[in-house]
Amino acid sequence: MLFRGFWFCLNFIFAFLATFVAILIVQVTTGLKAGPSVLVIMPLVISSMIEGQVFGRRYHTRPSSHLCWVASLRMTAIVVLITVASLIPRLLMDQDGMARLSSIEPSGRASLILLLVTIAWGIMRYGYSIGLASELKWQHLPDKKRRFTPMNTRRQS
């Protein structure tokens, strides 16, 4: 199991909401405005890092590069489904948004969507690798500095 689909969905949604709230707090307290890319990129990185850490914690090894790309592709597909499911009602209610979307040529729309999905795939792969590497690095620390996990409490026979 390269990643957990249901938990990834929840992690992504909660990371999105937490990033949104953090951006609002920063805007209200300091007056600084964060671009929309922060709201897009941070949940991708956070949720894929969590899945990389879970894989490292469970299997104590690094999967092949091919398997990392496969896992990140599956995570990207889930993110695309979540995004489409959240955008459809908004586009149906907002006539101006539909007009702007329909003004783009179909080939241009497809190219833009493909570019965005490819970028998201790369970001997911990067986040998965970072989470996996950080978990594996953490496991090689001396026993005193390890965090408590059920793996650390088993008897050595």
N, C-alpha and C positions, 0 to 999 in steps of 0.2 A: 504494500500500500504506500504509494508515493505521497499522497495527501488525503485529508479527510474532507470530502465534499461538503457535507452539511455544516461542519464546524468552520470550514473555510468561508462559507456564505455568511454565517453569523459573525465571524471575525471581520470580514470585509464590511458588512453593514455597520457594526459597532465602531470600527475604525473610521468609517466615513462620518458617522454621527459625532464621534469624539473630535475629529479634525474640524468639522463644521463648528462645533461649540468652541473649540480652542481659537479658531479664527475670529469668531464673534467676540470672544472675550478680549483678544488682542486689539481688535478694532475699537471696541468700546473704551478700553482703558488707556490705550496709547494713541489712538487715532490713525495708526498705520493700517494701510490696506494691503492685504495679501492677494495675489493674483489667483485666478481660478485654477491654475495649474497645481497649486499646493493642495487644493481640495481633491484633485484628481489623482495626483501622484502618491501622496502620503498613505491613503488607505491601501493602494496596491502594494506598496513596499511593506507596510506594517503587517498586512494579512499574509503575504507570501513569506515574510521572515518568520512569522509564528509557525507556519507549516514546515519550513525548513528546520526550525528548532525541534519541532515534534518528531520529525523523521530522525534527526540526529539522536534525540533522547531515546527513541524506541529501538533503533537498529545499531547504534554506536558505530556507524560506518558511513562513508560517503558513497552515494550511488554514482553510476557512470554519468558522464555529461549528457548522453542521449536521454537517460531517464529523467534528468533534471529538466531538460527541454520539454519532454513529454508532460511532466507534471505541471510546468509553467503554462504549457499550451492548454491543458485541461482547466487550470485555474483561470486563464484568460477567457476561455469559453464561458465559464460560470459568470465572470464579471460582465461579459457582453450580454448575457441573458438577464442579469439583474439590471443592468443599465437600460436595456431595451424595455424591460417590463416597467421600469420607473418613468421612462420618457414617453411611452405611448399615451398614457392618460393626459400628460401635460401637453403634448402636441395636439391631441384631439380637442382640448379645451381652449388652447391658444391659437386663434386663427392667424395672427400675425406670424407666429412661429411656423405654421404650416406653409404660409405664403413664402417666407424666406427659404424654407427647405425645398419647396417645389421650384424655386427660381434657379436652383443649381441643377446643372445637367445631370442626368442619371449616371453617366460615366464619371463625372466629377465627384458625385456623391459616393459612388463605389470606391473610387481611388482614395478619397478622404477617409472613409471608414476603414479601408484596408490599411492605410498608413497609421491610423490611430490604434487599430488592433495590433499591428506589428510593434509599435512603440510600447504598448501595454504588455505585450508578450516579453519583450526584452526587459522591461522593468520588473516583471514578475520573476523572470529567471535570475536577475540580479538579486532581488530580495530573497528568493529561495536559497541562493548560494550563500548570501551573507548570514542568514539565520542558521543554516546548516553548519557553516564554518565556525560561527560563534559558539554554537552548542558543543561541537566536537572539541573545540579549544578549551572550553570550560570543563569538559569531562577529564581532561588530562592534568588538571590542577591537583595538588596534594589533597588527601582526604579531608583535612581540616577545613579547606576552603570550598569544598563541594557543597552544593545546596542539597537539601533533603529530597530524595526521591525514593520510591519503593525499590529501585534497583540497588541503591546504596545500602539498604538495610538487610539485604539477603545474607544469609550465612554463607561463608566460603567453605566448601567441603573439599 
